[in-house]
């Protein structure tokens, strides 16, 4: 019983409501993801649905410019703009594209970031779950979102990601229903992860790579590792495959 209670105490701080606890996530080096699937070899199953295309979008120069309840299903985005996904929002007229070498565009105070001048983008779109996916496990995958992103499904808090140059994948089976559903994403240009990104490149933000929705059987090959061990003449090789099976 004691290990269970310890695990529960460890998890509870991680589940703080997103909008009321932005600093807990954005300025906390011990929290860089929440409710994500483990990393795996890249594979998108046949029949996956692309969520690329037109999303509703609201840009603000600071988090307080984003409505606190924008992710609720009943919230109206009628007055919001449209934005193309994937793309960086600076490439579509929001905020300023910024090229930096090593120095930061603000006075650095790790792990803190300037919450009063923090470019923020709220994204929303509807999607439909096919009836053929009934009884299957359903996943939402973002290939890349910079820099930090919070995700809700049908108004329910889902997960958090701080890896701007890596995929984030979520199991949304218990969050969706057949037919129409809504995904909401709140993206911030900077987080404590920014202090690991002092490279010679453009500082751009947004959902800038593919977004996928896909289903799998309840038992699936989740990950694999393949090695081709060649002989001395590089004529023949032995194929060795290590497979990770998951039963959901």
JOLINGI-V365547 format. One record per residue. RES is the residue in one letter. PSI is psi in whole degrees, -180 to 180 (NA if undefined). D_LAST is the distance of its C-alpha to the last C-alpha in Angstrom with 2 decimals. Layout:
BEGIN
RES;PSI;D_LAST
RES;PSI;D_LAST
END
This chain:
BEGIN
X;-39;24.02
X;-45;25.72
X;-36;22.88
X;-45;20.70
X;-39;23.66
X;-41;24.27
X;-41;20.76
X;-43;21.21
X;-33;24.63
X;-37;23.40
X;-32;20.82
X;-45;23.17
X;-26;25.57
X;-20;22.91
X;19;22.07
X;141;25.65
X;134;26.27
X;-56;26.74
X;-27;30.06
X;-6;31.81
X;43;30.79
X;-42;31.08
X;-34;33.03
X;-33;30.39
X;-48;28.09
X;-25;30.72
X;25;33.06
X;103;30.87
X;-19;30.26
X;-8;27.64
X;108;25.38
X;-2;24.51
X;160;20.95
X;127;18.65
X;25;14.95
X;155;14.66
X;157;12.12
X;154;13.63
X;152;16.34
X;169;15.92
X;141;18.25
X;129;19.19
X;127;17.97
X;117;17.85
X;154;16.77
X;140;19.53
X;3;19.70
X;153;18.71
X;126;20.86
X;132;23.19
X;16;24.02
X;154;27.15
X;-145;30.36
X;124;32.11
X;157;30.71
X;145;32.74
X;139;33.96
X;125;35.97
X;143;37.54
X;150;39.16
X;-10;41.04
X;158;39.46
X;-30;36.48
X;-5;38.82
X;-3;39.39
X;125;35.87
X;136;35.61
X;-21;33.53
X;24;31.77
X;-22;31.37
X;-9;27.60
X;143;28.08
X;-35;27.72
X;-7;31.31
X;133;32.76
X;127;35.02
X;20;34.95
X;-34;37.90
X;0;40.18
X;163;37.81
X;170;38.40
X;146;36.38
X;148;34.98
X;132;33.62
X;129;30.22
X;148;30.01
X;157;33.14
X;139;34.61
X;-26;36.25
X;-29;39.50
X;-6;39.84
X;21;39.91
X;11;42.57
X;126;40.78
X;-170;41.89
X;125;43.61
X;131;42.46
X;125;43.34
X;125;44.11
X;150;44.31
X;-90;44.92
X;-42;44.32
X;149;45.64
X;157;43.47
X;5;44.51
X;167;44.77
X;113;46.15
X;134;43.42
X;67;42.48
X;140;39.14
X;17;36.60
X;148;38.18
X;157;38.39
X;94;40.91
X;-21;39.11
X;-15;42.25
X;62;42.23
X;100;38.56
X;131;37.88
X;142;35.00
X;124;33.33
X;130;31.32
X;144;29.40
X;145;28.18
X;157;27.20
X;155;25.73
X;161;23.24
X;131;22.19
X;120;18.84
X;148;19.74
X;-25;19.48
X;-13;18.08
X;2;14.74
X;129;14.35
X;-1;11.16
X;168;9.42
X;138;7.45
X;135;10.59
X;149;11.96
X;129;15.50
X;127;17.31
X;123;20.85
X;-41;22.61
X;134;25.30
X;127;26.61
X;136;29.70
X;-43;30.11
X;144;27.83
X;139;25.59
X;141;24.08
X;136;21.67
X;147;21.42
X;124;19.76
X;38;21.91
X;-4;23.78
X;133;20.91
X;127;20.78
X;-63;17.76
X;176;18.57
X;145;21.37
X;142;22.39
X;10;25.62
X;90;25.40
X;-22;27.75
X;23;27.70
X;160;24.02
X;156;20.91
X;130;18.68
X;136;15.21
X;142;13.23
X;113;10.04
X;16;12.15
X;-45;10.20
X;0;11.78
X;-15;14.98
X;168;16.08
X;161;17.58
X;142;19.07
X;-146;22.24
X;135;23.71
X;168;22.00
X;134;23.49
X;134;22.55
X;137;24.97
X;132;25.49
X;122;28.19
X;137;29.46
X;140;32.06
X;-31;34.28
X;150;34.59
X;-178;32.63
X;-23;33.18
X;-19;31.44
X;-32;34.54
X;-6;36.55
X;6;34.65
X;31;35.53
X;69;39.32
X;171;39.77
X;82;42.37
X;174;40.54
X;134;40.23
X;103;38.54
X;155;36.61
X;165;33.80
X;-178;31.30
X;96;28.35
X;18;29.97
X;179;27.42
X;149;25.06
X;129;22.42
X;147;19.58
X;126;17.23
X;162;14.85
X;156;12.04
X;163;9.90
X;162;8.56
X;-30;5.09
X;126;6.12
X;159;8.35
X;112;11.13
X;-40;10.49
X;158;13.98
X;157;17.18
X;118;20.66
X;137;23.65
X;129;27.16
X;105;30.28
X;104;32.90
X;154;36.29
X;180;39.37
X;-26;42.58
X;1;43.92
X;35;40.73
X;-49;41.09
X;159;38.06
X;159;34.75
X;125;31.98
X;124;28.46
X;127;25.87
X;126;22.16
X;126;19.56
X;137;15.94
X;110;12.75
X;138;9.83
X;135;6.20
X;108;3.79
X;NA;0.00
END
